[in-house]
Amino acid sequence: MTFEELTQKSNAELEALMQAGKAPALEALAGHEYQGWNVPFFTRLLGIQKFIKGFFQGPGGVEGYNIPVRQNGLDDAWTHLPSAQAPKRFGYYLVGPVSAEAVDHRYPNALLLDYGASPRNAWYHGERVLRDYLVEPCQCDPELLLGKAYLALGPRLASNFFILKRLRPTDWRP
């Protein structure tokens, strides 16, 4: 299974892979950035279909961030948007295993990317309502990941699937 093949799967097929997948190893995420693709077409209209998601070792564990990129199509390079000299990092999250006792426990076989738990996001930033679940969709490639985003608006509302593929190492830290 490839990144491109995953972007073409139906929501039902992605859900089956999400249910059957396994949590990626935390230590394999930290120190890497991933090219990301939000599956639904409406994300292209919103300018968020393509993105970069990065992971780093924070003081309390693995954390992460997002980088906006040019919306230039699936076959084109993941190039960050100009933001002074360096890419803009935003939408921070804490990464950890899913706890059966927690409110966000939809996929116990996944890692949880909790934007609401990160103190790096201001209380008024909209991304604080995001909760992403992340799995390896197959045993064939640990650098290929499948995610599903939820909105924490009291009840958890499913938003969309997204695909990640390891892009490059990074030593960035806030």
C-alpha positions as CSV (number, residue, x, y, z in Angstrom):
1,M,0.0,0.0,0.0
2,T,1.3,3.5,-0.9
3,F,0.6,7.0,0.1
4,E,-1.1,7.7,-3.2
5,E,-3.3,4.5,-2.9
6,L,-4.5,5.6,0.5
7,T,-5.5,9.0,-0.8
8,Q,-7.9,7.2,-3.2
9,K,-9.6,4.9,-0.8
10,S,-13.2,5.4,0.3
11,N,-14.1,6.5,3.8
12,A,-15.4,3.0,4.5
13,E,-12.1,1.5,3.4
14,L,-10.1,4.0,5.5
15,E,-12.3,3.3,8.5
16,A,-11.6,-0.4,8.2
17,L,-7.8,0.3,8.1
18,M,-8.2,2.7,11.0
19,Q,-9.9,0.0,13.1
20,A,-7.3,-2.7,12.1
21,G,-4.2,-0.5,12.3
22,K,-1.7,-0.3,15.2
23,A,-0.3,2.7,17.0
24,P,3.1,3.9,15.6
25,A,6.0,3.8,18.0
26,L,6.4,7.2,19.8
27,E,10.2,7.1,19.5
28,A,9.8,6.6,15.7
29,L,7.8,9.8,15.3
30,A,10.0,12.3,17.3
31,G,12.5,14.0,15.1
32,H,10.6,13.7,11.8
33,E,8.3,15.7,9.6
34,Y,5.6,14.1,7.5
35,Q,3.9,15.2,4.4
36,G,0.2,15.2,5.0
37,W,-2.9,15.0,2.9
38,N,-6.5,15.6,4.1
39,V,-8.7,13.3,2.1
40,P,-11.9,15.3,1.6
41,F,-12.1,17.6,-1.4
42,F,-13.5,20.4,0.8
43,T,-10.1,20.7,2.5
44,R,-8.6,21.8,-0.9
45,L,-11.2,24.6,-1.0
46,L,-10.2,25.6,2.5
47,G,-6.5,25.6,1.6
48,I,-5.6,22.8,4.0
49,Q,-5.6,19.7,1.9
50,K,-1.8,19.5,1.9
51,F,0.2,20.1,5.1
52,I,3.3,19.1,7.0
53,K,3.0,17.5,10.4
54,G,6.2,17.4,12.6
55,F,7.0,15.6,15.9
56,F,9.6,16.5,18.5
57,Q,10.7,15.3,22.0
58,G,9.3,17.9,24.4
59,P,10.0,18.1,28.1
60,G,7.1,15.8,29.0
61,G,7.0,13.5,26.0
62,V,6.4,13.6,22.3
63,E,4.8,16.8,20.9
64,G,4.0,18.0,17.5
65,Y,3.0,20.9,15.2
66,N,1.7,21.6,11.7
67,I,3.2,23.7,8.9
68,P,1.0,25.2,6.1
69,V,2.2,24.3,2.6
70,R,1.4,25.3,-1.0
71,Q,-1.8,23.7,-2.2
72,N,-0.2,22.6,-5.5
73,G,-1.5,19.0,-5.9
74,L,-0.6,15.5,-4.7
75,D,2.3,15.0,-7.2
76,D,4.0,18.3,-6.4
77,A,6.6,19.0,-3.6
78,W,5.5,19.8,0.0
79,T,6.8,23.4,0.1
80,H,6.1,25.5,3.2
81,L,4.5,28.9,2.7
82,P,6.8,31.9,3.1
83,S,6.9,33.1,6.7
84,A,9.9,35.3,7.1
85,Q,13.0,32.9,6.9
86,A,11.5,29.8,8.5
87,P,8.2,27.9,8.1
88,K,5.3,28.9,10.3
89,R,4.6,26.3,12.9
90,F,1.2,26.2,14.6
91,G,-1.5,23.9,15.9
92,Y,0.6,22.2,18.5
93,Y,-0.4,18.9,20.1
94,L,0.7,16.4,22.7
95,V,1.1,12.8,21.5
96,G,0.3,9.7,23.6
97,P,-1.4,6.4,23.9
98,V,-5.2,6.3,24.0
99,S,-6.5,5.6,27.5
100,A,-9.8,3.7,27.9
101,E,-10.7,6.0,30.8
102,A,-10.2,9.2,28.8
103,V,-13.0,11.1,27.0
104,D,-11.0,10.7,23.7
105,H,-10.8,6.9,23.4
106,R,-12.4,6.2,20.0
107,Y,-9.5,4.1,18.7
108,P,-7.7,2.2,21.5
109,N,-5.2,0.9,18.9
110,A,-4.0,4.4,18.0
111,L,-2.0,7.3,19.3
112,L,-3.9,10.4,20.2
113,L,-2.7,13.8,19.0
114,D,-4.4,16.2,21.5
115,Y,-4.4,19.8,20.5
116,G,-6.4,20.8,23.5
117,A,-3.8,19.5,25.9
118,S,-0.9,21.5,24.4
119,P,0.0,24.6,26.4
120,R,1.6,26.0,23.3
121,N,-1.8,26.8,21.8
122,A,-3.5,30.0,23.1
123,W,-6.8,29.3,24.7
124,Y,-8.6,31.2,21.9
125,H,-7.1,29.3,19.0
126,G,-9.6,27.2,17.1
127,E,-7.2,24.2,16.7
128,R,-7.6,23.5,20.4
129,V,-10.8,21.5,19.6
130,L,-8.9,19.0,17.3
131,R,-8.3,15.4,18.4
132,D,-6.4,13.2,15.9
133,Y,-6.0,9.5,16.1
134,L,-3.0,8.0,14.3
135,V,-2.3,4.4,13.2
136,E,0.0,2.4,10.9
137,P,-2.6,1.1,8.4
138,C,-0.5,-1.9,7.4
139,Q,2.6,-3.7,8.5
140,C,4.2,-3.0,5.1
141,D,5.6,0.5,5.8
142,P,6.0,2.1,9.3
143,E,6.6,5.5,7.6
144,L,3.1,5.5,6.2
145,L,0.4,6.6,8.7
146,L,-3.4,7.0,8.6
147,G,-5.2,9.5,10.8
148,K,-8.7,10.5,11.6
149,A,-9.5,14.0,13.0
150,Y,-12.3,14.7,15.4
151,L,-13.7,18.0,16.7
152,A,-14.1,18.1,20.5
153,L,-17.2,20.3,20.8
154,G,-18.6,18.5,23.8
155,P,-19.5,15.4,21.9
156,R,-16.7,14.2,19.5
157,L,-17.6,14.8,15.9
158,A,-15.7,13.1,13.1
159,S,-14.1,15.5,10.7
160,N,-12.0,13.7,8.2
161,F,-9.3,11.2,7.4
162,F,-5.7,12.2,6.6
163,I,-2.7,10.4,5.3
164,L,0.9,10.9,6.5
165,K,4.2,9.8,4.9
166,R,7.6,10.5,6.4
167,L,9.2,13.4,4.6
168,R,12.4,14.3,6.4
169,P,14.3,14.4,9.7
170,T,14.1,17.5,11.8
171,D,15.9,18.8,14.9
172,W,13.4,21.7,15.4
173,R,12.2,22.5,18.9
174,P,10.3,25.5,20.2
